[in-house]
Amino acid sequence: MIPLLDLTAQYQSIKNEVDGAVQEVLCSGKFILGPNVLAFEQETAGYLGVRYAVGVASGTDALIIALRSVGVEPGDEVIVPAYSFFATAGAVLTVGAKPVFVDIDPQTYLISEGVIESKINSRTKAILPVHLYGQSADMDPILSLAEKYDLKVIEDNAQAFGAEYANRKTGGLGSVGCLSFFPTKNLGAYGDGGMVVTNDSGVAEQARMLRTHGWKKKYHPEMLGYNSRLDELQAAILRVKLRHVDGWNQRRREIAAQFTARLKEAGVRTPVEVQGRKHVYHLYIIRVAKRDQAQAILREAGIASEIYYPLPLHLALPCKELGYHVGDLPIAELASQETLALPLYPEMTAGQIDTIIRTVSGLEL
Ligand SMILES: *Cc1c(COP(=O)(O)O)cnc(C)c1O
């Protein structure tokens, strides 16, 4: 079976470096907010071109802490694309705010920036674009709207570590950026992890307090916070992997380019890469009308495939009280019925790439 992703192959390629880093932490006896978390925060900030980085326990927590750090409060509205991983909307609900969904672009699956303005009112506090599948949302119009209406921009960069928009790394473009180091992400830990990144010292200070019980001075909480830290062991592993991530992303782009060139010829609806943006192909998504049938044929040929995501956010059960119905956001709804992820990871062999291309080219779409 060609898996969607092979984390063991990647570990084998960096085993010595990772094992050494883990050993060092184990011998140091420092497990919470130790030197590796600090160093990884600085290295990631440098990589992304931002001033501050705050390691937290997961990408979901990064979203929750980022929302609160920029001042989103219960009752506020946050504009969110209708098509993403559920945590994007879940985080907004968790802080007591209301996600206001907008539809997506049918080519890129990214937030359709043209309809955002019509959703802005006096309760709107922030816009939350998602750099879905590894490609940046169109940030310039979003940043202009934010300036015009005095809104915060929170980037969900969980799927796009290393992606670029106009030669600048995503995550550092808005008021605050959220990273996930879930094992399958382009920069993945061996467990959960996340990070809040920003150029605003006030936002960074809030995020640091929120991740440690709401205090600056130990045992003197100033607000209700969390216990949400990036683990020292994970930080040590991530420091090793950060040194490789550009090479891995480059390899993802090369494989995606091969897929697209040959699948396009066969009439497959392949991903659309927008000029001026560097796509890092967290996922390689094709579009198929007869998706069940396509998945069955792929399975038969020994090729894994997966649906990201079978339900748009506005139709998810926890959003029920918001009152959305089928048909409200038709492009997101259609995407949820037709998108299909093919295997794509840096360690794929030429033979695997070829098998995928030949099989997918033969699908009746
Ligand atoms: C993975 C992901 C998250 C959540 O990250 P976790 O580390 O799993 O909590 C949030 N948003 C998007 C778009 C994601 O893909």
The ligand as an SDF file (V2000), in Angstrom:
LIG
                    3D

 15 15  0  0  0  0  0  0  0  0999 V2000
   -4.0110   20.6600   12.0750 C   0  0  0  0  0  0  0  0  0  0  0  0
   -4.8210   21.8880   11.9840 C   0  0  0  0  0  0  0  0  0  0  0  0
   -5.1920   22.6320   13.1190 C   0  0  0  0  0  0  0  0  0  0  0  0
   -5.0240   22.1390   14.5250 C   0  0  0  0  0  0  0  0  0  0  0  0
   -3.7720   21.7380   14.8860 O   0  0  0  0  0  0  0  0  0  0  0  0
   -3.5640   20.6560   16.0470 P   0  0  0  0  0  0  0  0  0  0  0  0
   -2.0910   20.7600   16.3240 O   0  0  0  0  0  0  0  0  0  0  0  0
   -3.9650   19.3300   15.5170 O   0  0  0  0  0  0  0  0  0  0  0  0
   -4.3790   21.0710   17.2270 O   0  0  0  0  0  0  0  0  0  0  0  0
   -5.8520   23.8260   12.9390 C   0  0  0  0  0  0  0  0  0  0  0  0
   -6.1600   24.2760   11.7020 N   0  0  0  0  0  0  0  0  0  0  0  0
   -5.8410   23.5900   10.6040 C   0  0  0  0  0  0  0  0  0  0  0  0
   -6.1910   24.1580    9.2700 C   0  0  0  0  0  0  0  0  0  0  0  0
   -5.1830   22.3710   10.6960 C   0  0  0  0  0  0  0  0  0  0  0  0
   -4.8930   21.6800    9.5860 O   0  0  0  0  0  0  0  0  0  0  0  0
  1  2  1  0
  2  3  1  0
  2 14  2  0
  3  4  1  0
  3 10  2  0
  4  5  1  0
  5  6  1  0
  6  7  2  0
  6  8  1  0
  6  9  1  0
 10 11  1  0
 11 12  2  0
 12 13  1  0
 12 14  1  0
 14 15  1  0
M  END
$$$$
